[in-house]
Every structure is written in C-alpha cells, then in structure tokens.
Amino acid sequence: MDEYTDLEALSQVALNEMARVRPVLDKIADKWTILILTVICPKPSRFNEIKRRLDGITHKALADALKRLERNGLVTRTVLPTQPVGVEYAITPLGHSLREPFEALCSWAAVNGDKVEAATLRYDNMGNGH
C-alpha cells in the first residue's frame, strides 16, 4: 500500500509542477535532442560529423535542432579559424547534467525495445488502429 501512496504523491507533485515542467520537457524531449547530446557529450564535434553519426537526420533538422539546443543553453557553437571556416558544437554543463537521465532512458529503450515492438504488433493485429 505504501508504494501506491508514494506513487500517488509523486504523481501529484508532477501535476502540481506541470506548468513549469512541461515547457522544459518540450525543449529536451524531442526526436533528436537525446541523440545529438549523446554524440557531442564525449567531445565537441563539427556539424558533418554529428550528421554522419545520426543516420537519418536531415541537414535542416540537425541545423534547427542545434540552434534550438544553443538557444536553450545545452550546446555551445564555436566558429573555428580554419579555411574554410568550420563550426564546432560542444555540450554545456547544463546539457551535460542531462547525461544521467538520458543514459537511463537509452538503457531502458535497449532493454525494453522488443517488448514495446511486440506490444505494438499485438495491438495492430487485433484491429485496434482506431
């Protein structure tokens, strides 16, 4: 019974904080943020290197995501004095603070991906595609 009470209390706290939490989650919980930050976490990277490592991201999607991450204080953009001029992206301390929760999410996805896929197939095969 205590577990249910604890979960109910945690849920209530989350709901009470929703006005503050939701805008932040909207900024970090999109399709590419976790993957981009994972790529640049170990070392700063140039645009094309990030793009190569993120198979499937378009040039525009990566450019937009990097601008958004820079705007939100998660990434820095440094113009390099090279010919031609290069740009390097690095994770900020704020972005780095997301490492632990993102690693937990990635681990969960690796462990449970097959279960999610199996549930999706079961649902679809039962004709539940409203």
C-alpha positions in Angstrom: 0.0 0.0 0.0 2.9 2.4 0.7 4.1 2.0 -2.8 0.8 3.1 -4.2 0.7 6.1 -1.8 4.3 7.1 -2.8 3.4 6.8 -6.5 0.2 8.9 -5.9 2.3 11.6 -4.1 4.9 11.7 -6.8 2.2 11.9 -9.4 0.6 14.8 -7.6 3.9 16.7 -7.3 4.4 16.2 -11.1 0.9 17.5 -11.8 1.4 20.5 -9.5 4.7 21.3 -11.2 3.3 20.8 -14.8 3.2 24.4 -15.7 6.9 24.7 -15.0 7.9 21.1 -16.2 6.0 20.9 -19.5 7.8 23.8 -21.3 11.2 22.3 -20.3 10.3 18.8 -21.4 9.0 20.3 -24.7 12.5 21.6 -25.2 14.5 18.5 -24.4 12.2 15.5 -25.1 12.0 15.8 -28.9 13.1 13.2 -31.5 16.8 14.3 -31.9 17.9 16.1 -28.7 18.9 13.0 -26.8 20.9 11.6 -29.7 22.6 14.9 -30.6 23.7 15.4 -27.0 24.9 11.8 -26.8 27.1 12.4 -29.9 28.7 15.6 -28.6 28.9 14.6 -24.9 32.4 12.9 -25.1 33.9 15.6 -27.3 33.0 18.7 -29.3 32.0 17.8 -32.9 31.6 19.5 -36.2 28.2 19.6 -38.0 29.0 17.0 -40.6 30.4 14.6 -38.0 27.2 14.9 -36.0 25.2 14.3 -39.1 27.2 11.2 -40.1 26.7 9.7 -36.6 23.0 10.4 -36.6 21.9 8.2 -39.5 18.7 9.6 -40.9 18.7 13.2 -39.7 18.3 15.7 -42.5 20.6 18.8 -42.8 17.7 21.1 -41.9 16.5 19.0 -38.9 20.1 19.0 -37.5 20.6 22.7 -38.1 17.2 23.5 -36.5 17.9 21.2 -33.5 21.4 22.6 -32.9 20.0 26.2 -33.0 17.3 25.2 -30.5 19.8 23.5 -28.2 22.1 26.5 -28.3 19.2 28.8 -27.6 18.2 26.7 -24.6 21.7 26.7 -23.2 22.5 23.0 -23.8 25.1 23.4 -26.6 27.7 26.0 -27.5 28.6 26.9 -31.1 32.2 27.9 -31.8 33.4 29.2 -35.1 36.8 27.7 -35.9 39.6 29.8 -37.5 40.0 27.3 -40.4 39.8 27.6 -44.1 37.0 27.1 -45.0 35.5 28.3 -41.7 34.4 25.5 -39.5 31.9 25.3 -36.7 32.2 23.1 -33.7 29.4 22.2 -31.2 30.0 21.3 -27.6 27.8 20.3 -24.7 27.4 22.8 -21.9 27.4 21.9 -18.2 23.6 22.3 -18.3 23.5 19.9 -21.3 25.9 17.5 -19.5 23.6 17.4 -16.5 21.1 15.6 -18.7 23.6 12.7 -19.3 22.4 10.6 -16.4 18.6 10.7 -17.2 19.3 10.3 -20.9 21.6 7.3 -20.3 18.8 5.8 -18.2 16.3 6.4 -21.0 18.6 4.9 -23.6 19.3 1.8 -21.4 15.5 1.4 -20.8 14.9 1.6 -24.6 17.6 -1.0 -25.3 16.2 -3.4 -22.7 12.6 -2.9 -23.5 12.5 -2.1 -27.2 11.5 -5.7 -28.1 8.6 -5.6 -25.6 7.4 -2.3 -27.0 7.6 -3.6 -30.5 5.8 -6.8 -29.6 3.0 -4.9 -27.8 2.6 -2.6 -30.9 2.3 -5.6 -33.2 -0.2 -7.3 -30.9 -2.3 -4.1 -30.8 -2.1 -3.6 -34.5 -3.0 -7.3 -35.2 -6.1 -7.0 -33.0 -7.5 -4.4 -35.3 -7.2 -1.6 -32.7 -5.9 1.0 -35.1 -8.8 3.3 -34.3 
